[in-house]
Amino acid sequence: LDNLFRPEVVEVPVGTEILWINQGRQDHDVVPVDEDEDWGVALADFTPGEEYRHTFTEPGEYRYYCTIHATPDRGMIGTIVVTDQ
């Protein structure tokens, strides 16, 4: 269960801070599927026990994955759905 984002899909209103915590035993990263997006955390900064926070300020669907344990469409993937409410 170390190679999963839980929950895989999260829906939040604009302005919500999302917290990722590496509670596993392996290194991970959080990389946006859309390479033009400027958020995420690199491997060196997301080792076991590390946290990463990001506040989404625009509505939309933000897909992400771990480059070690997934491809953009399969494996350790997740989605943040940001609503306008």
Sine and cosine of phi, psi and omega as CSV:
sin_phi,cos_phi,sin_psi,cos_psi,sin_omega,cos_omega
0.00,0.00,0.10,0.99,-0.01,-1.00
-0.95,0.30,-0.40,0.91,-0.13,-0.99
-0.96,-0.26,0.77,0.64,0.03,-1.00
-0.67,-0.74,0.55,-0.84,0.27,-0.96
-0.99,-0.10,0.81,-0.59,-0.02,-1.00
-0.81,-0.58,0.81,-0.58,-0.15,0.99
-0.95,0.32,0.35,-0.94,-0.04,-1.00
-0.96,0.28,-0.54,0.84,0.03,-1.00
-0.82,-0.57,0.75,-0.66,0.02,-1.00
-0.79,-0.62,0.73,-0.68,0.08,-1.00
-0.92,-0.39,0.80,-0.60,-0.07,-1.00
-0.63,-0.78,0.39,-0.92,0.11,-0.99
-0.98,0.21,0.37,-0.93,0.07,-1.00
-0.78,0.63,0.64,-0.77,0.05,-1.00
1.00,-0.03,0.01,1.00,-0.01,-1.00
-0.99,0.15,0.72,-0.70,0.11,-0.99
-1.00,0.07,0.79,-0.61,0.05,-1.00
-0.98,-0.18,0.68,-0.73,0.01,-1.00
-0.88,-0.47,0.84,-0.54,0.14,-0.99
-0.97,-0.25,0.70,-0.71,0.06,-1.00
-0.80,-0.60,0.79,-0.61,0.08,-1.00
-0.99,0.12,0.99,-0.10,-0.01,-1.00
-1.00,-0.09,0.12,0.99,-0.03,-1.00
-1.00,-0.02,-0.22,-0.98,0.01,-1.00
-0.96,-0.29,-0.04,1.00,-0.05,-1.00
-0.90,-0.43,0.35,-0.94,0.12,-0.99
-0.96,0.29,0.52,-0.85,0.05,-1.00
-0.59,-0.81,0.09,-1.00,0.22,-0.98
-0.61,-0.79,0.17,-0.99,0.05,-1.00
-0.79,-0.62,0.94,-0.34,-0.11,-0.99
-0.83,-0.56,0.81,-0.59,0.06,-1.00
-0.89,0.45,0.64,-0.77,0.07,-1.00
-0.90,0.44,-0.65,0.76,0.05,-1.00
-0.98,0.18,0.95,-0.32,-0.07,-1.00
-0.90,0.44,-0.25,0.97,0.03,-1.00
-0.99,0.15,-0.20,0.98,0.00,-1.00
-0.98,0.18,0.60,-0.80,-0.10,-0.99
-0.93,-0.36,0.93,0.37,0.09,-1.00
-0.42,-0.91,0.16,-0.99,-0.02,-1.00
0.87,-0.50,0.09,-1.00,-0.05,-1.00
-0.67,-0.75,0.68,-0.74,-0.05,-1.00
-0.98,0.17,0.30,-0.95,0.02,-1.00
-0.79,0.61,-0.72,0.70,-0.08,-1.00
-0.89,0.46,-0.37,0.93,-0.05,-1.00
-0.96,-0.28,0.14,0.99,-0.04,-1.00
-0.68,-0.73,0.75,0.66,0.08,-1.00
-0.98,0.21,0.18,-0.98,-0.01,-1.00
-0.77,0.63,0.75,-0.66,-0.01,-1.00
1.00,-0.04,-0.23,0.97,-0.01,-1.00
-0.98,0.19,0.40,-0.92,0.05,-1.00
-0.84,-0.55,0.46,-0.89,0.10,-0.99
-0.66,-0.75,0.70,-0.71,-0.02,-1.00
-0.82,-0.58,0.59,-0.81,0.10,-1.00
-0.47,-0.88,0.67,-0.74,0.06,-1.00
-0.97,-0.24,0.81,-0.58,0.00,-1.00
-1.00,-0.04,0.87,-0.50,-0.12,-0.99
-0.96,-0.26,-0.05,1.00,0.01,-1.00
-0.79,-0.62,0.66,-0.75,0.08,-1.00
-0.89,0.46,0.48,-0.88,0.04,-1.00
0.45,-0.89,-0.05,-1.00,0.03,-1.00
-0.92,-0.40,0.87,-0.49,-0.08,-1.00
-0.92,-0.38,0.97,-0.25,0.00,-1.00
-1.00,-0.04,0.58,-0.81,-0.02,-1.00
-0.53,-0.85,0.21,-0.98,0.01,-1.00
-0.38,-0.93,0.21,-0.98,0.11,-0.99
-0.99,-0.12,0.85,-0.53,-0.08,-1.00
-0.93,0.36,-0.31,0.95,0.02,-1.00
-0.99,0.15,-0.63,0.78,-0.18,-0.98
-0.90,-0.44,0.33,0.94,-0.03,-1.00
-0.27,-0.96,0.15,-0.99,0.28,-0.96
-0.92,-0.39,0.13,-0.99,0.01,-1.00
-0.84,0.55,-0.36,0.93,-0.08,-1.00
-0.90,-0.44,-0.07,1.00,-0.10,-0.99
-0.50,-0.87,0.63,-0.78,0.05,-1.00
0.98,-0.21,-0.73,-0.68,-0.04,-1.00
-0.99,0.14,1.00,0.08,-0.07,-1.00
-0.83,-0.56,0.31,-0.95,0.06,-1.00
-0.39,-0.92,0.24,-0.97,0.02,-1.00
-0.62,-0.79,0.72,-0.69,0.16,-0.99
-0.95,-0.31,0.87,-0.49,0.06,-1.00
-0.98,-0.19,0.90,-0.43,-0.05,-1.00
-0.96,-0.27,0.87,-0.49,-0.04,-1.00
-0.99,-0.16,0.29,-0.96,-0.06,-1.00
-1.00,0.08,0.25,0.97,-0.06,-1.00
-0.98,-0.21,0.00,0.00,0.00,0.00
